[in-house]
């Protein structure tokens, strides 16, 4: 398992910080061409800069999380928004959630097909309704009433994802997405993971977390994973941490992964990297894998995963975007002692 972790000395003003992920899985240099690696790094950096711009201007952690995730939703590279995978029926069914740490307000949408940016719809549910989760056509009607951008489902169609579906159907397989390859070959094992997410700390000391995904290639029967479920894929609490998850969704749900991590920090005072590792170990014990990004109200953060790689990045008060993909600790200024084999 690999981690990038930085410890911050607290002062009178909390440090602004944003951590993002773009999915975890079998992501190795041998399977990612230099051109594709550069493309991923560029979008990750754009996402970090977008969120940091909000934080630097005095914006909220919630708004920073949204800004960062929208960039990744608008990119065809990630399994969220524009790059979402297809269900068995040939539909792009999108899920997202968001939560803020001060009051633990939260919002989520699931199985939506016409909302350009599901993270904006999740935020609208949190702030403009008395509910936490809306699904399907009802969520789309609500998003329309709130003035969010509605698109034809064809907007989400990409040839790469469509080819993935055809190969998955031919093999009668469900792909646990993320395109760690640069081609459309069906992998010999379910090596793909998806989902994008962000956690942020603003200058007022408030945390927020958000997650967005297209789910699994060839998923059926209205399947929904952990990403829109508060406490599984997303959680934020100023008393502990903000968490966003990526990986095998069913196992993350069963482990209540995001809340599990936060509860260890708040109730047992477990260090954040150890708490994330404990959660991932529980998930591994029931057959799952993936990663977690975790941030506390002092600015301490960790990015933990038990896969070969995870698209990830961090930006702090200095405004320098730090991006990593592979297992080795790559980020300047990171704590090598936090790395594990």
N, C-alpha and C positions, 0 to 999 in steps of 0.2 A: 504494500500500500504506500502511496506517496502523498505527501502533504506539503503545502506552502503555508507557513504561519509566521505572523509578525506580532510581537508584543509591543504595546503602546504605553508610554508613561502618561497618565492622565494629568491634565492641567485644568484651568478654569473653564476652558471651552473644549467640548468633545471634538476629536478629529473627525472630519468628514471622510467617509470611506464607502466604496462600492465594490462588491465582489459579484462576478457573473460566472455562469457555466453555460455550455452549449451541448451537453450530452457526454456520457461516458461509455466506453466500450473497448473493443479491440482496435485501438488507434495507434498504429506504429509507423515509424518512418518508412518502412518497406512497403506499406500499403497506402501511403498518402504521398502523391507526387509533390514535388516542390511547388508547382503552380497551384495545386489545391491547398497545400499548407499555407501559402501566402494569402490566398483568398480568404481562408478561415481567419487567419490572424488579422487581416484588414477589417473584417466585419466585427470581430471581437473588440478591436481597438476602437472602432466607431461607436460601438455600444457603450464602452467604458467612458469615452469622451462625452457622449450624449448625457449619460447619467451624472457625470462629474460637473458638467455645465450647469445642471439644475442645482446641485448641492453647493457649488461655489457661489451661485447667485443668491443663496439663502433659501432655496426651495426645500421642500419636505423630502424625507426619505421615500415616501410613497411615490411622489412625482418622479424621483430619480429612478426608482425601480421600473416604473412604467416607461420612461424615456429609454432606458437601456434595453428593455424587452421588446419594445416596438421596433427597434433597429433590427433585432434578430428575427422577429416575426416577418418583417418586410424583405428579408433575405431568403432566396431559394436554397441556401446552403444548410439551413437548420430545419429540423422537424417541428416547425411551429409556423402558423400563418402561411405565408407564401410557399414554404418548402414542406408543407405537411404531407404525410404519407396517406395512402389510400386504404380504405376499408375493403372487405371482400366484395361489397356491392359497387365498388368504384367511386366511393364518396370520400371527401376530405372532411372528417368529423373532428372538430377542434375543441380543446379543453384549456381552461386557464383559471388561476386563482391569485388573490392578493390579500395581504394582511398587514395591518400596522400594529406596532408594538405598544403604543401608549394606552389605547383602550381595548385592544384586541378585536377591533372591528375587522370584518373579513367579507370578501365577496368572491363568487366563483360562477363560471359557466361551463357547461359540458355538452358535447355532441352538437355543436353549432356548425353550420355549413355556409353561412353567408356573411358573417361578421369579419371584416378585414383584419381587425386587431382584437382578438379575444381578451387580451389583458385589459383593454379599455372597457370592454363589457363587464369584466369581473369587477373593475373599479366602480363602474356605474351601479352594479348590484350592491356593492358595499356602501356607497354614499347616497344613492337615490332610491333605494328600496328598503323595506323592512325585513328582507330575506338575506340569506347567505349564499344559496346556490340556486341558479335557474338552469334549466336544460332545454335542449332542442328548440322547437318552434317557439315556445314561450319565451325563451331567452332572446331569440331573434326579434320577436315582436317588441319586447322590452327595449332592446338595443336600438331598434328603429325609432321608437318613441323618444328615446334619449338623444336622438340626432347623431348617433354613431354611423360611421361609413359602412354601408351595406354593399356587397359586391355579388356579382353572379358567381355561382360555384366554380365556373371555369377559371376564375382568377387564380385559384389554388393549384390548377393542373400544371405539373411539370413533367416532362418526358422521362426524366430520370426516375421519379417516384412511380410513374405509371409502369415503366419497365420492371421495377422492383416488384410491383403487384403481380404482373403477369408471371414472373418467375416463381413467386411465392405460391400462386394458385396452382401452377404446373406441378410443384413439389408438394402441394397440400400442406404448406407450412405457414406459420405466423412468424414474421420477422420482428424481433425485439429491437426496433430501429436504432440506429444512427449510421449514416453513410460514412463509415470509416474507410471505404474504398473509393477509388476514383472511377470505377466502372460499375456495371449493373449485374455482375456475376452474383448468383445466389451463393452465399457463404456455406461452407460445409457444416458450420455450427451456427447457432443463433447468437451471432457475435455483435449484433447491431443495437445501439441504444439511441434514445432521442431526448427531446425536451430541452427547453432553454429556461434559465432562471436567473434571478438577481436578488441580492440582499444589500441593504444600504443603511448607513448611519448618517443622520444630518447634524448640523451644528447645534441643534436644540437637544440632542441626546436621544432622539427617537429612532427606533429601528423599523424596518419594513422588509417584507419578503414577497416575491412573486414568482410564479412558474407558469409556463405555457407549452403546449405540446399538440402534436397531431396524433399521438398514440402509437399503435402498432400497425405495421403493414399487414393487410389481410385480416384485420380484426373483424369480428362478427357480432351480431345480436345486440348492437348498441353498447359494446364494451366501453367502460370508462376506467382509467387507471388512477394512479395516486395524485397526478398533477393538480386536478381541481379540488382535491379533498383536503380541507384544512386539518392539519395534524398529521397527515400522511406525506404529501408532497410539499407542503408550504406551512410555515408557522413563524410567528413573530411575537415576542413578548419582551418589553423593556427590562423586565426583571431577570431575564436570562439571555436569550439569543434570538436572532433571525435565521431561518433555515430554508433552503430550497434544495430539492432532491431530484435525482435523475437515475433511472435504472429499471429494473424489472418491477413494474408498477404493482402487480398483485402482491408481491412480497413486501414492498414498502407499505402497502395498506395494512397488511397483516401485522407488521411490526410497528404501526403508527410512527413511522420513522422520524418525521420532523418533530412531533411532540415528544417522542421518546428522548431525542437528543436534548431538547430544551428542558425537559423535566430533570434529566440528570444534572444539568448545569445549575438549575435553580434550587432543587431540593437536596441534592447530594454534593453540590459544589465541585462537581467533576470538571477538570480542565476541558476546554472545548474540543481539542483534538482527540482526547481520550473518549469523550462522550460520543463523538462521531464514529470513532472506531468501534466502540461497543455496539452502536446501532447497526453498523455495517456487518459486524460479526453475527448479530442476531439474524440479519437478512441472509447472510451466507449460509447459516445453519439450516435455513428452510429452502435453500436452493436458489437464492437471488444474488444479484450483484449490482453495482452502480456507484454513485458518488453523492456527496453532500457538500454544500458550501455553508459555512456557519460564521456568524459575526455577532459579537457582543456589544453592549452599550459603551464600552471603553475603547472600542476600536480593534480589539483582538479578533483575529479571524483565522480560519483554517479551511482548506479545500482537501477533502479526503476521498479516496476512491479505491476500490479493490478490483479494478479492471486495468487493462494495459495503458489506458490513457483517458483524459477528460479535457475537452475544450474548456478553458477557464481563463480568468483574468482578474486583476485588482487595480484599482486606482485610489489614491489617497489625497491628502491635502496638497501635495506637491504637483498634482495634475499629471504625473507620469504614468501612462498606461503600461501595465506589465501583463503579458499574455504568455500562456503555456499550453501545450497540447499533450506532450508525451509524459512518460512516467518519471523521468528524472526531474529533480528540482532545478528549474531554469531561471526563476525570477531573481534579478539582482536584489540583494538585501534580504532575501528570505533566510529562514532559520534552518540550516542543514540538519540540526539535531532533531527536527520534527519529521524528517524523512524516515520511512520504514521500508524494509525489503518486501 
